[in-house]
Amino acid sequence: MAEPTGTRVRSGSRVPRRVLPYVEGAALVLAVIVPVVLGDRTDLVTLATNVLILSFLAISFDLCWGLSGIMSFGQALFFGVAGYVIALVGRDLEFSEIWGTLPLAMLAGLVLAGLFAAFLLLGRKPPTTIFVALGTLTGSYAAERLVSGWQYVGAGNGLSSIKLLKIGDYEFVEGTAFYFLALSLLVLIYAGARFLKRSQLGLVLAGMRQNEERLAFFGYRVQLFKAVVFSLAGLVAGLGGALYSYHQGFIGPGNMGPGLSTTAVLYCLLGGSGTLIGPVFGAVTVEVLSYVLSDLDALKPIWPVILGLILLAVVMFQPKGILGLVVSDRERIGSYGRRRKER
Amino acid sequence: MALLEIRGVGKTFRTLRALDGVDIDVMAGTFHGLIGPNGSGKSTLLKAIAGAHVADSGTIVFEGRDITRATPYERARAGLSLKFQITAVLPELSVYDNVLLAMQSAETLPRLLFSLSRRALDGEVTGLLERFRLIDRADDLAGELSHGQQQWLEIAMALALRPKLLLLDEPTGGMSPEERRVTGELLEPIKAHCALIIVEHDLHFIRDICDRLTVLDQGKVLDQGDVEAIQRSPKVQQVFTTRV
């Protein structure tokens, strides 16, 4: 039998052992015990809740970039718009029941992202990465400017004193209950994103990231797949935006602008894109570092510079992010068919 | 009726007339070779059929349907499958996943999301890998394969689409004589269910596997017919003795 020649390559290489499930398990255990450890430090429980909520935005961006190769510089748009939607529903309709408002926020994120996807992704010719990046950035910037001058939604001051999230007579205020609500929803969203990534659809996305043109010749409608994932990412961001509004009791123009959108990109790059859990670690790292550095008197005037330098160093010297230290490329990309015995 | 009817197809790149009024018929179940000197328009014609280039003039009709302006996606769905000249396997996916990705392309989005066909396709994917002698490398990354193995993987991926017409652009490029012989053996069984258009510089390989040949020169059809007729053609002999 002929054995093709050319560069001799290693044969029978084994698939490296998977570490992501252990990282995910450890992260979940840690997340569950955080409020117990923090005890009555309500300020830290509030910070931890905030980190969980921003993790929705991080996962939303990872669905776009890490899984599908869509560079969105406007992911905060869906986060912020959903936040405004539930704030207005609370203010004008006096409604904040969890069974109605959170699905509404997800729907707002889904529909808005779907409209953006239709415009940016579903043209006759496949759009370039730069076109999509600038399109989403422009959308995010335009929305921030629009809201800043619109009195009905509070203009530059945003909307405050947002009605508390309710289940029947129970109201979610800042604290442990809200933390576990956010954690439960984050775990559900994470499980859904993980299910998508490991499905046959995830294989299509993995192929798309490597060679879009090749997939079109297989008969895949690449842009449609991208539009679907982008819309789902909008749904995830929308849920995060609603939780943010309820938790902070406030939503402002800055929550849908390029600033927060870029922060989501940083979460992803810092933690490790394409891993789903990496961007969550990125959100934890950025937010905790911001909190710690801004709390130190000596560093107060310059903490954003220090944070920026740290982020720059990670992006330059560890481009695969924090998780890139322990997760192989093979595991990050995923394996969808048979696997030989692991070593 | 021909499976593929190409009528008066032309393609110009700036000032270069790459294809000029090409007429070809490809019948179902036949292996059709495209030969000609470098720059004669063979790969351009193959790409115009697959949709990588859109013809400026003329028509391309596949199974009675005009696909001249169809997208690559639409052509693939219609039953056309292209193996690129430069290997375009997905290097960061395993060999198995490359074939699975091609094979599952007919599935709907919900079926892909819920992985409803993963088990059902396993036998077919494994069968193709066994046929193309890649089963022992199934879990390795496609980028780790040798050049020859990548060529075989590409052909396996193109066949995984269950095409009615397979387009192969230099499938034996960079292969040893023995590998070329094996490639011919691997292609032979597909004749029962799939026609083939093949661009190849190795005239011995082309002669051994093809039923009909079309000779292109400077973007035009110089001659076409069965293999014996082309071998005897004075026009073809002149081109191949003076310019190849």
Interface residues (C-beta under 8 A of the other chain):
Chain A: M1 A2 P4 T5 G6 T7 R8 V9 R10 S11 G12 S13 R14 V15 L196 S199 Q200 L201 L203 V204 A206 G207 Q210 N211 E213 R214 L215 A216 F217 F218 G219 Y220 R221 V222 L224 F225 V228 D329 R330 I333 S335 Y336 G337 R338 R339 R340
Chain B: A50 G51 A52 T71 P72 Y73 A76 R77 S81 L82 F84 A88 L90 P91 E92 L93 S94 Y96 D97 L100 L101 A102 Q104 S105 A106 E107 L109 R111 L112 L113 F114 S115 S117 R118 D122 V125 T126 R133 D136 R137 A138 D139 D140 L141 E144 L145 S146 H147 G148 Q149 Q151 W152 M157 L161 G174 M175 S176 E178 E179 R181 V182
